[in-house]
Amino acid sequence: MRAAIVGTGMLGGAVAIRLLQRGHDVSVYNRTPAGADAAVAAGARRAGTPADAARGSDVVLVAVRDAAAVRDVAFGESGIAAGAGGAVVADLSTISPAESREVTARLAGLGVRRIDAPVMGGPDAAAEGRLVVMASGDMGAIDVCEPLLADVSTRVFRLGGPGDACAIKLAMNMQITMLALGLAEGINLVDRSGLDPGLFLEVLNSTYFATGMSRGKAYRMAGGGQDPTFTLANLSKDIETMLRAGREAGAAMPTTASAAGTYAGAVGAGLGGLDYTGIIRHVSGGRLPRGPPGDRAARETSK
């Protein structure tokens, strides 16, 4: 298929390269041109504007930071709508249900079909075709997009009308928010009690309460770092979107509201560029566990 990727950050760039590897014809646009360099090096065509990227495409995949960025690339003389023709817009961005419905209606007024297609999984999952896609909106438009979405994912959920997938995506990111905080505070407690955080994780992962995060990223949290796949700044932004969506839906979310302050504090402390699991640096007051899990016993023995 002919695919355009508008927004080639960590996720969009990985999606572009995956689609190229699967044999699709891909054009790319990024508001910061250097952000598209890796996709261009892999064989994508660089577009000068969102309209240029969309022109001649079957599907335009949008992966930008927030609703303001979605509007910026969608509308205006050089926006996606100006070049879309009969292309379907599949929006991977994390925005609120109300924002989704507004953008969908505006594009429909310009003759462009749009679906929600937010995903779970970061750039590594996209590169390996392991994303989970939550799709909602016009079912015929989802049919058009599904061959592309299937090439980057293990499953495409069809979830209802415009905005519905956005609500579920925000609820999913709420789980990320709380899991990362729970692990960070647990690791910090065990470490300050003079114990190896690896013992905590070993016990946790032998129980019903184990998660993919506790089996994977938690060990790197306890070890002191990792390359970002989803930054603290972006998660903090998403938490604000969760709270806005909650107000719009009349849903009380007191725990999320409390977490918002913690994540905003981490970003304000200059930690926004870290992976979201870097929240451990904030809750521990900047103190990291004293070495990777398992090392503490060896050090104590060697004294």
C-alpha positions in Angstrom: 0.0 0.0 0.0 1.0 3.7 -0.3 1.4 5.0 3.3 2.3 8.4 4.6 3.7 8.8 8.1 3.2 12.3 9.6 5.3 12.5 12.7 8.4 10.4 12.7 9.4 10.5 16.4 10.3 7.3 18.3 7.0 5.6 17.4 6.3 7.0 14.0 9.8 6.5 12.8 9.7 2.8 13.9 6.4 2.4 12.2 7.7 3.9 9.0 10.7 1.5 8.9 8.6 -1.5 9.7 6.2 -0.7 6.8 9.1 -0.3 4.4 10.4 -3.7 5.5 6.9 -5.1 4.8 7.1 -3.9 1.2 4.9 -0.7 1.4 5.6 2.5 -0.4 6.2 5.1 2.4 6.4 8.9 2.4 7.3 10.7 5.7 7.0 14.2 7.1 8.3 15.5 10.4 8.0 19.0 11.7 11.7 18.8 12.6 13.1 17.4 9.4 16.1 15.6 11.0 13.5 13.4 12.8 12.7 11.7 9.5 16.3 11.0 8.6 16.3 7.3 9.7 13.2 6.5 7.8 14.5 8.3 4.6 17.8 6.3 5.0 15.7 3.1 5.1 13.9 4.0 1.8 11.1 6.4 2.6 10.4 9.5 0.5 10.8 12.7 2.4 7.9 15.1 2.1 8.1 18.9 2.5 4.7 19.3 4.0 1.9 17.1 5.5 -0.1 17.7 2.3 2.8 16.5 0.2 3.1 13.4 2.3 -0.6 12.6 2.0 -0.8 13.2 -1.7 -1.3 9.9 -3.6 -1.4 7.8 -0.4 -4.0 5.2 0.6 -3.6 5.8 4.3 -2.0 8.7 6.3 -0.7 7.5 9.7 -0.4 10.4 12.2 1.8 10.0 15.2 2.3 13.4 16.9 2.5 14.7 20.5 -1.0 16.0 21.2 -4.2 17.4 19.8 -2.7 20.8 19.0 -0.1 19.0 16.9 -2.8 16.9 15.2 -4.7 20.1 14.2 -1.4 21.7 13.1 -0.6 18.9 10.6 -4.2 18.2 9.6 -5.5 21.6 8.6 -4.4 24.6 6.5 -3.0 25.1 3.1 -0.2 22.6 3.7 -2.1 20.2 6.0 -3.0 16.6 5.4 -6.6 17.5 4.4 -5.2 19.6 1.5 -3.4 16.6 0.0 -5.4 13.6 1.2 -7.7 13.1 -1.8 -9.3 9.7 -1.0 -6.8 8.7 1.6 -8.0 7.6 5.1 -6.3 9.3 8.1 -5.4 6.8 10.9 -4.4 8.8 14.0 -2.0 7.0 16.4 -1.7 10.1 18.6 -2.8 10.0 22.3 -5.6 12.6 22.5 -8.9 12.9 24.4 -12.2 11.5 23.0 -13.6 15.0 22.7 -10.6 16.2 20.7 -10.8 13.1 18.5 -14.5 13.7 17.7 -13.8 17.4 16.9 -10.9 16.6 14.5 -12.9 13.8 12.9 -15.8 16.1 12.3 -13.6 18.9 10.8 -11.9 16.4 8.5 -15.3 14.9 7.4 -16.4 18.4 6.5 -13.4 18.6 4.1 -14.2 15.2 2.7 -11.6 13.2 4.5 -12.3 10.1 6.6 -10.4 9.6 9.9 -10.2 6.8 12.4 -8.6 6.6 15.8 -5.8 4.1 15.9 -3.8 4.7 19.2 -1.4 1.8 20.1 0.1 0.1 23.1 3.8 -0.7 22.8 6.8 1.5 22.0 9.2 1.8 19.1 10.7 -1.7 19.8 7.3 -3.3 19.5 6.6 -1.3 16.3 9.9 -2.4 14.8 9.0 -6.1 15.5 5.3 -5.9 14.6 4.1 -6.3 18.2 2.0 -3.3 18.8 -1.6 -3.6 19.9 -3.9 -1.2 18.0 -7.2 0.2 19.3 -9.2 1.3 16.3 -12.5 3.2 16.3 -14.6 5.2 13.9 -15.9 4.5 10.5 -15.7 0.7 10.1 -15.2 0.9 6.3 -12.3 3.3 6.9 -10.8 0.8 9.4 -11.1 -1.9 6.7 -8.9 0.3 4.4 -6.3 0.8 7.1 -6.2 -2.7 8.6 -3.6 -4.2 6.2 -1.1 -1.5 7.3 -2.1 -1.7 11.0 -1.8 -5.5 10.9 1.8 -5.2 9.7 2.9 -3.3 12.8 0.8 -5.2 15.3 -0.3 -8.5 16.8 -3.9 -7.5 17.1 -6.3 -4.7 15.9 -9.2 -4.1 18.2 -12.4 -2.5 16.8 -13.8 -0.5 19.6 -16.7 1.6 18.4 -17.3 5.2 17.2 -15.0 8.3 17.0 -13.2 8.9 20.2 -13.9 5.5 21.8 -10.4 4.1 21.2 -9.0 7.2 22.7 -10.8 6.6 26.0 -9.4 3.1 26.2 -5.9 4.3 25.3 -6.0 6.8 28.1 -7.2 4.1 30.5 -4.3 1.9 29.4 -1.8 4.7 29.9 -3.3 5.1 33.4 -2.1 1.6 34.1 1.4 2.5 33.0 1.3 5.5 35.3 0.4 3.6 38.4 2.5 0.5 37.7 5.7 2.6 37.2 5.0 4.5 40.5 4.3 1.4 42.4 7.5 -0.3 41.3 9.5 2.8 41.9 8.3 3.2 45.4 8.7 -0.5 46.1 12.2 -0.6 44.8 13.1 2.6 46.8 11.6 1.2 50.1 13.5 -2.1 49.7 16.8 -0.4 48.8 16.6 2.1 51.7 15.9 -0.9 54.0 19.3 -2.2 53.0 18.0 -5.0 50.8 18.7 -6.0 47.2 15.7 -4.7 45.0 16.2 -7.8 43.0 14.8 -9.8 45.9 11.6 -7.7 45.9 11.2 -8.3 42.2 11.9 -12.0 42.5 9.1 -12.3 45.1 6.8 -10.0 43.2 7.2 -12.0 39.9 6.4 -15.3 41.6 2.9 -14.0 42.5 -0.4 -13.1 40.9 0.8 -9.4 41.0 3.5 -9.8 38.4 3.2 -7.8 35.2 5.2 -7.4 32.0 6.7 -4.2 33.5 7.8 -6.0 36.7 9.4 -8.8 34.7 11.2 -6.4 32.3 11.7 -2.7 32.8 11.6 -3.0 36.6 15.1 -4.6 36.6 16.5 -1.8 34.6 14.8 0.6 37.0 16.6 -1.1 39.9 19.8 -1.1 37.9 19.9 2.6 37.3 18.7 3.4 33.8 17.8 2.6 30.2 17.2 4.4 26.9 13.9 6.1 26.7 11.1 4.5 24.7 8.3 6.7 26.2 9.5 9.7 28.1 8.4 11.1 31.5 7.4 14.3 29.7 5.1 12.5 27.3 3.5 10.5 30.1 3.0 13.6 32.2 1.2 15.2 29.2 -0.9 12.1 28.8 -1.9 12.2 32.5 -3.2 15.7 32.0 -5.2 14.4 29.0 -6.6 11.6 31.2 -7.8 14.1 33.7 -9.4 16.3 31.1 -11.2 13.3 29.6 -12.3 12.3 33.1 -13.8 15.7 33.7 -15.6 15.5 30.3 -17.0 12.1 31.1 -17.9 12.9 34.7 -15.4 10.2 36.0 -13.7 10.7 39.3 -10.0 9.9 39.1 -8.4 11.0 42.5 -5.4 8.6 42.3 -4.6 9.8 38.8 -4.9 13.4 40.0 -2.4 12.7 42.7 0.0 10.9 40.3 -0.2 13.9 38.0 1.6 16.1 40.6 4.3 13.5 41.1 5.0 13.2 37.3 4.8 17.0 36.8 7.3 17.4 39.6 9.7 15.0 37.9 9.5 16.9 34.7 9.9 20.2 36.5 13.1 18.8 38.1 14.6 18.3 34.6 13.8 14.5 34.3 11.3 14.8 31.4 13.7 13.3 28.8 14.1 10.1 30.8 12.1 7.0 30.1 8.9 7.0 32.1 10.4 4.4 34.5 12.9 7.2 35.4 10.2 8.3 37.9 12.2 6.3 40.3 14.8 9.1 40.3 12.2 11.5 41.5 10.5 9.4 44.2 13.8 8.4 45.6 15.0 12.0 45.8 17.7 11.4 43.2 19.1 8.4 44.9 19.4 5.4 42.7 19.6 1.8 44.0 23.2 0.9 44.8 24.0 -1.2 41.7 22.1 -3.7 39.6 19.9 -6.3 41.2 22.0 -9.1 42.6 25.2 -7.1 42.9 24.7 -6.1 46.6 25.2 -9.6 48.0 28.5 -9.9 46.0 29.7 -6.6 47.3 28.9 -7.4 50.9 30.7 -10.8 50.6 33.8 -9.1 49.2 34.1 -6.7 52.1 
